Amino acid sequence: MNIVVCIKQVPDTTEVRIDPVKGTIIREGVPSIMNPDDKGGLELALRLKDQYGAHVTVITMGPPQADDILREAFAMGADDAIHLSDRKFAGADTLATSNALAGAIRTLKYDLVITGRQAIDGDTAQVGPQIAEHLGLPQVTYVEDLKYDGKGKLEVRKATEDGYQRVEVPMPCLLTAVVPVKEARYMSVPGIIEAYQKETKVWSADNIDVDEAKLGLKGSPTKVFKSFSKGAKAPGELHELTPEEAADLIVAKLQEKFII
C-alpha cells in the first residue's frame, strides 16, 4: 500500500499578531509547527503502515524552512518526503495550492491520499477536497479513524455534527482527517537522528504534472483583501429591572438596532 500525506507548515496561531497598518500576519518571532489536522492525518497513515507495511510519502509546499516539518514527519515514521519549493508557487490560494499538490501526486504511485481537514492559518477546508476533484478520486472528509479490509476497501469513521457515520470507500481515494493532535505519536530519539540523515526531494514547477498558469498568484482566482485581529468588546451595561421592565428594555434595544 502506497500512502501520500499532504502536510503544511503553519504559524502557531496562539501567538499570531497582525500588523495594524499592513493588515498582514507578523511572522517574525512566531514559531512554526506542523498543521495539527495534517499531523492527525499522518498518524492515520502510520497506523496503516504499522498494520500492513504501507509506504508513506509526505508532501509539503512552502519556503525552504518548511523542511523542518518534513524532518518531523521522518522522525514520526514517514518513508519519503517531497518539498515543493519554487517562486512560481508563491501567492497561491487554495485552488492553486491544490493544483500544485495534485500535480505532484499525479506523478507518484498511490493507493490512498490523506490531508488534514483544514489548516489553522486559513480554516478553509478546501484543499483536500479540491485535490480529490483534480485527481478524480472518491473522498471522505472529517475522518476520525479507519480500517482496511485487505481487499482494496477502507471502512472509515466520519465525524458529523451529531455523532459519526461508518462509510465504506474503495481505494484509491482521498480522506481528510480530524484526528486530535494529542493522539499523534511522538518523534522517537532514533527517529530524530535518522530524520536528518535522510534526503528530502525538492521539486520545482518543472517536476510536477500541471499547467504553470494554474500555479501561484497567476493561478489564484481569490485574493485576501485584509487580515485583522478581533478587537476587544466594549464593556456591557448592567441593569437591575423587574421582568416586565427587562422585556421592555430588550424590545427597545432590538428596535434601536432595526432588528425588529
Secondary structure in CASP SS format (residue, H / E / C, confidence):
PFRMAT SS
TARGET T0000
AUTHOR 0000-0000-0000
METHOD secondary structure of the structure
MODEL  1
M C 1.00
N E 1.00
I E 1.00
V E 1.00
V E 1.00
C E 1.00
I C 1.00
K C 1.00
Q E 1.00
V E 1.00
P E 1.00
D C 1.00
T H 1.00
T H 1.00
E H 1.00
V C 1.00
R E 1.00
I E 1.00
D C 1.00
P C 1.00
V C 1.00
K C 1.00
G C 1.00
T C 1.00
I E 1.00
I E 1.00
R C 1.00
E C 1.00
G C 1.00
V C 1.00
P C 1.00
S E 1.00
I E 1.00
M E 1.00
N C 1.00
P H 1.00
D H 1.00
D H 1.00
K H 1.00
G H 1.00
G H 1.00
L H 1.00
E H 1.00
L H 1.00
A H 1.00
L H 1.00
R H 1.00
L H 1.00
K H 1.00
D H 1.00
Q H 1.00
Y H 1.00
G C 1.00
A C 1.00
H E 1.00
V E 1.00
T E 1.00
V E 1.00
I E 1.00
T E 1.00
M E 1.00
G C 1.00
P C 1.00
P H 1.00
Q H 1.00
A H 1.00
D H 1.00
D H 1.00
I H 1.00
L H 1.00
R H 1.00
E H 1.00
A H 1.00
F H 1.00
A H 1.00
M H 1.00
G C 1.00
A C 1.00
D C 1.00
D E 1.00
A E 1.00
I E 1.00
H E 1.00
L E 1.00
S C 1.00
D C 1.00
R H 1.00
K H 1.00
F H 1.00
A C 1.00
G C 1.00
A C 1.00
D C 1.00
T H 1.00
L H 1.00
A H 1.00
T H 1.00
S H 1.00
N H 1.00
A H 1.00
L H 1.00
A H 1.00
G H 1.00
A H 1.00
I H 1.00
R C 1.00
T C 1.00
L C 1.00
K C 1.00
Y C 1.00
D C 1.00
L E 1.00
V E 1.00
I E 1.00
T E 1.00
G E 1.00
R C 1.00
Q C 1.00
A C 1.00
I C 1.00
D C 1.00
G C 1.00
D C 1.00
T C 1.00
A C 1.00
Q C 1.00
V H 1.00
G H 1.00
P H 1.00
Q H 1.00
I H 1.00
A H 1.00
E H 1.00
H H 1.00
L H 1.00
G C 1.00
L C 1.00
P C 1.00
Q E 1.00
V E 1.00
T E 1.00
Y E 1.00
V E 1.00
E E 1.00
D E 1.00
L E 1.00
K E 1.00
Y E 1.00
D C 1.00
G C 1.00
K C 1.00
G C 1.00
K E 1.00
L E 1.00
E E 1.00
V E 1.00
R E 1.00
K E 1.00
A E 1.00
T E 1.00
E C 1.00
D C 1.00
G E 1.00
Y E 1.00
Q E 1.00
R E 1.00
V E 1.00
E E 1.00
V E 1.00
P E 1.00
M C 1.00
P C 1.00
C E 1.00
L E 1.00
L E 1.00
T E 1.00
A E 1.00
V C 1.00
V C 1.00
P C 1.00
V H 1.00
K H 1.00
E H 1.00
A C 1.00
R C 1.00
Y C 1.00
M C 1.00
S C 1.00
V H 1.00
P H 1.00
G H 1.00
I H 1.00
I H 1.00
E H 1.00
A H 1.00
Y C 1.00
Q C 1.00
K C 1.00
E C 1.00
T C 1.00
K E 1.00
V E 1.00
W E 1.00
S C 1.00
A H 1.00
D H 1.00
N H 1.00
I C 1.00
D C 1.00
V C 1.00
D C 1.00
E H 1.00
A H 1.00
K H 1.00
L C 1.00
G C 1.00
L C 1.00
K C 1.00
G C 1.00
S C 1.00
P C 1.00
T C 1.00
K C 1.00
V C 1.00
F C 1.00
K C 1.00
S C 1.00
F C 1.00
S C 1.00
K C 1.00
G C 1.00
A C 1.00
K C 1.00
A C 1.00
P C 1.00
G C 1.00
E C 1.00
L C 1.00
H C 1.00
E C 1.00
L C 1.00
T C 1.00
P H 1.00
E H 1.00
E H 1.00
A H 1.00
A H 1.00
D H 1.00
L H 1.00
I H 1.00
V H 1.00
A H 1.00
K H 1.00
L H 1.00
Q H 1.00
E H 1.00
K C 1.00
F C 1.00
I C 1.00
I C 1.00
END
